[in-house]
């Protein structure tokens, strides 16, 4: 299962972390209704496997469901068993990359240095998450893109509706967005409609028309 086409066309991955299963149902409904095509729940979220299972049942075909913060092969196995269609990690673990490739699952590992990025790419990752972007800054992204423009980079951290265009201009192939995509008050109120409105604004900002 290869989702690179979806990643490069939608240019957006929604990241959900630290919410309850009930909140995840609201978040998932809003994100899917807002047009988000790639939805990730981090594995350090309590009940992450249940959320992945719920989302696959509810949004199969409408959105692709993945697992984030996948730190080892055991986590990867659990996520895939729950229905994860792609895996994202904050680090480069060659064992996790190998497992994902064996399963035919997309793996987008996190890396910071040029060596880590190239290592992940050569190991079989078709895209690499540049992390932590909020600390590294846009200048770092621009510098990295110069010699490594053949490797698609997903930048995560610090992306908002106000600055998302700057990340694409600096060379990001896609962005990962967490809290700024899910208004806390809307989530607390169970307001999927407001979450959909927020998601729709990000989806529109991420859309890149064909030349």
N, C-alpha and C positions, 0 to 999 in steps of 0.2 A: 504494500500500500504506500504510494508515494504522494505526498501532499505539497510538494514544492510549488507546483503550479498554483494551488490555492493560496499558499503563503505569499508568493510573489505578486499575485493579482490583488489579494485583499490587503496585504501589507500591514496586517494588524492581528495581534494575538491578545485576547482578553485573559488577564491573570486574576484568579480568585483565590484568596488566602484568608484563613482564620475566621470563616463564617460557619454557621450551623447548616445542617442539612435542609431545614425549612427555608433559611435565608438563601441557600443555594438554589432552591427551586424558583424563588422569586428572581434572583439574579439571572439564572439561566433563561427564564421566560423573557425577561427584559432584553438581555443580550441577543438572544435569537431573534426576537421581534424587531430589534434595531438593526439587524443585518450582519451581526458579527458571525464570521464563518469558522473561526478557530477559537475555542474556549478551553482554557487550562485551569485545573484546580491543583494547588500545590500539595505534595504528599505530606507535608507537616501540618496540614489542616486536619483537625479531628473529624473522622468519618469521611476522609477523602475518597476512599474506595466506593463507599455508598453513593457519594455525589457523582462520581464518574459513571457508575452503573445507572443512576437515575437519569443523568443527562443523555447517555447513549439511548436509553429507552424513549425519552421524550423528544429528542432532537435529531435522531438518526436520519441522515440525509439532508437535514436543514443546516446543521453545524457539525464540525469535526471536534471531537472531544479528546483532550490530552491530559497528561499528568506532568506537573512541574516539581522542582526540587527533588528529582530522582537521583539519589546519592550512591546507590549501589545496585547490584544485579537483583537482589531480593526485592527491593522496591520496584524495580522495573518489571519483574515477573508478576508481582501483585497488581501493578497498574494495568498491565496488559490483560491479565485474567479478568479484571473488572471491566475491561472494554476500552481502555485507552488506545487511541489511534495514532498518537505521537507522544514522544517523551522529550522533556526539557530539563536540563540540569544547570546548576550554577558553576559547575566545574567540568574538567575533562577527565573522564574515567574510561579508559580504553575497554575495560570489561563490559561496561554498560553499553558503549557504542557497538561492540561486537555482538552483544546479545540482541540489541534492537535490529541490527542488520540481519541477523539470523532469523528473526521473527518477521521480517519485512515491514518493520515499523520505523517511521521517521524519527530520527534523534537529532536534536539541536542542542548540543552541549554549550555550557557557558565558558567563556575564556576572557582573559584580559590582555595578555601579551601577544606579540606577533608569533612567538614560538608556540604558544598554546593554541592559537587560532589555526595555524598551519598544521600542527599535529592532529587536531580534531578533524580537519578537512581531509587530510591524507588517510586518516583512519576510516573514513567513509561517511562522515557527517556532511550532508549537502548544504547545510547552513549552520552558522555558529552564532550563539548569543554573546554579544559584547556586554560584559558585566563586571563591575557596577558602573553603569553609564552616568548616573547622577554625580558620582565622584570623579570620573574620568573627564567628562565634559566634551562638548562638541569639537573642540580643537583636537582632542585625541582621536576622535572618530575620523576627522578629515585626514589626519596624518596617517592613520592605519589604512585608510582606503587607497592611498596613493600606491603603495606596493602590493596591496592585497585586494585589488578591485575585482579579482576573479572569484572571490569567496563571498557569498551572500551573508550579510550580517544583520542579525536581529538585535536592536538595542533596547535595553530594559533599564528603567529607572529614570525618574524625573520628567517623563513625557506628559504633557498636558495639551489641552485643546489649543492653548495659546502658542505653544512652541513646537507642535508636532511637525509643521512644515519645515522647520529648521533642521530637524533630524533627517528628513528625507533629502533635503538639499545638501547636507553634509555627507551623504552617502549611505544611509541606512536602507537596507532592502525591505525591512519591516520593523515594527516597533511592538514591544510588549507593554501593555498598560494595565495597571491594577486599580488602586484606590480612586484615581481621578475619573475612571470610567463608571464607578459605582457610587453615586452620592449616598453618604451614610444615612442621611435622614430618610431618603427614599427606600433604602434597604430596610431600615428599622420599621418603617411604616408598611412594608410589604407592597410598595407601589411599583409594580413592574412597568407600568406605563411611563413613569418618569425615568426609569433606568433605560427603557427603550429609546426615549428621546435623547438621553445622554449618549447612548451607544450609536444612534443614528448620526449624531453630529460628528463623532469620531470616524465612523465609517465613511462619511462624505469627505472629511478632511484627508483621509488616507487614500481615497480613490484616485487612481492615476489613469486618465483617459488614454486610449491607444493613440500613438503619434500619427 
